[in-house]
């Protein structure tokens, strides 16, 4: 039985700066199917956020897609006119950002901000106000009436992030992109937000792209993981495969640096030596070679390609398991 077409398909994506050209993302390819949650993991500067922003056509000024396709329901988003792209944002694909304080308008009441999301895509009716209230109730805002009349600074970080999730979901998108939305929250609030997003995804059969630098955060949240390093995908696979059988030395290092409940006493965490390379300085070599404990001569002379299956792919000449 053939697999249905992907909801989102990114093919050989390359992103670069316009002036003084520097390649930031190179040969990124992956798919997200209907109802599937995919996590993208990597250090700061690995290209996670740029990849996500390219889907919505929201790359920073001076940065552009120079190669590849970003297909949503078979339509290449790179070819859509700006007006059509605006229609897609929010209604079909929504995004939750890392810092709600910068994403929310500080001088506009929260109720009005949610109403504007509806207003940007359809005619506001007498039922729109109740839709806003229902969206806030659904994400666990306790006093909806007060929330409608409040400004962002009057809410805690966790409550602001709930409002952001309500805004992202109010038009029932098919795909939710979340860019490290729990990074600035304490552990307890972080877990509440993760549980909320997981529950909403199940109820709506919604697809999701979750970006994070923390493998521990996504362990129980996504179906598949993509590991990025220096603008490339170095490993991908199911959560079970990545956690139990990491093949790329970088993935292995990330997992080794996580604290575990098996540790009987506090001890120094494992770290990966060195610092990440800038994607545009890598050249014809493995970007991880300067930090890799399995590096050999060919790693410094050639770029390893991502090979394997949907269940497990790795870009490495000498994987940890030797496969």
N, C-alpha and C positions, 0 to 999 in steps of 0.2 A: 504494500500500500504506500503510495507516494505521499510525502509530507506536504501539507498545504503551504502556499506561498507565505513568505515572511511578512509580518506587518511592517517592520523596518529592516531595511537591508543597506548596509554601508559597504561599498566596494572600492578597494584600493584607494582609500581617501588619503590625500596629501594636502597639508595646510602650510602656508608660508607667509612671512611678512612681505609687504609690497615693496617698500624701499629697502635698500641694502638686503636683498633677498636672503632669508634664512628659513630653512625647512624646520617646522615645528612638529608636524605630524607626518608620518611616512608609511604608506602601504597598509593602512588600517582597514581590516575587513571583518565584519561580523553581522549576525542577524538576530532579530528578536521576533518571536512568533506570538500570536495572539494568546493572551493570558500568561505569558512567560515573564519572569523577572530575571534580569541579567545585571550582575555587579561588575563595575570597572574599578580595579584596585591599582594603586601605584603611589609613589612618592610625589611630593609637590614638584611640578615641572614635567611630569611624565606625559602630559597631554590629555588627561582625563576630561577636564572641564572644556577645553577647546573642542574636543570631539563632540561633547554634548551640545555646546553652543552652536556648532555647525549644523546640527539637525534642525534647529529653530531659525537658522539664518541670522544669528545674533553675535557673530564673531566681532571682536573689538575692531575699531577703526585701524586700518593699516595692516589687517590680517585677512587673508582670503583663501578659499579653496582653490588649489591650482590643478588638482587632478582627482579623478574618481567620481563616484555617484553616491547620492544619499536618497534612497528610494523609500517612500512611504506609500503603502498600498499600491506599489508598482510605479508610482509617479516620482520622477527625479526632482527633488525639492530644489536643486540648484537651478532648474529651468523655470521655476514658478515666478510670475511677476510679483512684485512686492505686495500688491493688494491681495492676491490670492494667498500669499504666505501669512499675512496678518489674519486672514480668516481661519487659517489652520491653527495658529497659536491660541491655546486656551480651549478651543472647541474640540480639536482632535489630539493635539499634543500640548501638554502643560508642563511647567517646570517649577520646582520648589528650590529656592536658593539657600545658600549656606547661612547668610546673615539676614534675617527678616527685617532688621532695623534699617538696612540700606535698601531693601526691596520694597518696603511699605512707604507710602507718602506720610511724612511726619506731621503734616498740617491738615490732614484729611481724616475725618472719622472713619472707623473701620467698616461700619455698615455701608457707607457711601462708596468705599473702595471695592467692596464685593459687588455692589450694585453696578459699578462701572464695568466690571468684567462681563456681566450680562448685557449691559447697554452697548458694549463694543461689538457684540455679535448678533444681537436680536433686539426687537422692540421691547421696551420696558412696559409691563402691564401691571395691573393691580395685584397680580400674584407674585411679582418679582420680589417684593419685600419679604414675603413669606418664604420664598426660595432661599433668600439670604439667611433668614433666621434658621431654616432647616439645615442649611450647610454648616452653620456655626454649631448647632446642636449636635450634628453628626460627628464632629471632631472633638466633642467633649467640652465645649465652652459652657461653664455652669450658668451664668446669668446673661442670656442672650440679649435682653433688652439693654443692659448696661454696656455690653460689648459693642452693640450697634452705635452707641453714642460716645464711645471711648476713642482716644487717640492712641497710636502705637506705644508711646512712651509710658502710658498708664498700665500697660500689661507687662508681665514677666517674659523672659526669653522663651520659655516653654509655651506660654499662651500665644505669643506672637507667631511662633512656628505653627501652632495649630490653626491660627487664622490664615497663614500662608497656604497650608494644606487645603483649607476650606476654599480659598480662592482658586487653587489649582484644580479642584475637583468639581466645582459648582456647575460646570457645563458638561460633566461626564465625559472626559477625554478617553480615548482608547489607549493612549500611551502617556505615562507619567515619568518625567525625568527629574531625579532628585540629586542635587549637587551638594553632597556632604551636609545635609540639613540638620544633623545632630551634633556636629563638631563643637559648637560653642555651648552646649548644654551639659549640665552635670549628669552623672551616670544614671541616677534614678529617672530624671526627666527624659533622658535619651532613650531609655528602655520603653517608656510610655509612648514616645513618638514612633519608635520602631514597631511596637505592637499595633498602634493606630493605623499606620500605613499598611502593615501586613493584612489587617482585618479589612480595610477598605479595598485593597487589591483583590482579596478573595470574594468579597460581596459583588464587586463590579466586573470580575473576570478581566481586570485591567492589566495591560502589559506595563513593564517598568524597567527603567535604566537607572540604577543606583550607583552613584559615584562616591568613592571613599578612599582614604589612605589606610583604613583599618580593616584588616581581614576579619577580625573578631566581630565587628559590627554586622557584617553581611552573612555570617555563617548560617543563620536560620531565617534569612530574609529572601534570598534569591535562589534560583534554580541552577544558573550557570555563572561562572566567574571568568572575567577577562583580566589578565595581569599586563599592565603597560609599564614600559621603561624607556625613557629617552625618546618618546614619540612613536614607539612601535609596540605592537602586541608581542609579548615574549612567550606567553602561555595562555591557554584557555581550556575550559572543560567544565564538567559538572562540579558542583560544590564538593560532592563526595570524592571525586577523583583528585581535585586540587588539594584537599585537606589530607587525604590519606596517601596520596602518591604524587607529590610535587616533583616535576621533572626539571624545570629550569632552576639553576642555582639561585637566581634572584627570588623566585617564589619560595624555594626552600629556606632562604635566609629570612624572608618576611614571616614565615610560619614559625621558624625557630626563635624569633624575637618576641613572640606572644607569650605572656605569662599563662600558666596552666594551674588548674585546681590541684593537680597532682604534686605540685611543689610543696613540700612539708615546711620549708623555711624560706624566708625572703633571701633571694640571691640575685646577683647581677644578671640582667637580661642579656641575651646574645644580641650582637649588633653586626651590621654589614659594614665592613671597613671601606674607607674612601667616601667620595661624594659622587652624585650622579653626573654624567656627562651632558653637556648641552647637545641637543639633537643635531644641530647644524655643524657640530665639530667632530662628529663620530667618524665620518668618512667610510671607507670600505673595510669595516671591521665590525665585530660584535660590540655593541655599545656597553655591554656589561663586563667586557674583558678586563679592564683595569681593576675591577673589584672582585673578580671571580676566583674561587678557590679551585676550579677545575680548568682554568685557562690553559690552552696549548697554542702552538704557533699558528695553526690555521684560523683560530679565533681572532687573531690580530690582522689577518690578511683577507678575510671574506666575511660577508654579512649572512648569518644563518637565516634561512627562510622558515616561515611558520608551516609545518607539515603535520598531518594527522587527520582526525575526524572531528565531528561536532562534539563528541564526548570528551576528546582529549587532543589538543594540538600543542606543539612546543617548537620554539625557534632556538635550537641549541645543537651544536656539533657534539657536545659531550654531556648529555643530560645526567642528572643525579642518579637515576635508576639504571643508567647505562643502556636505555632502550633507544 
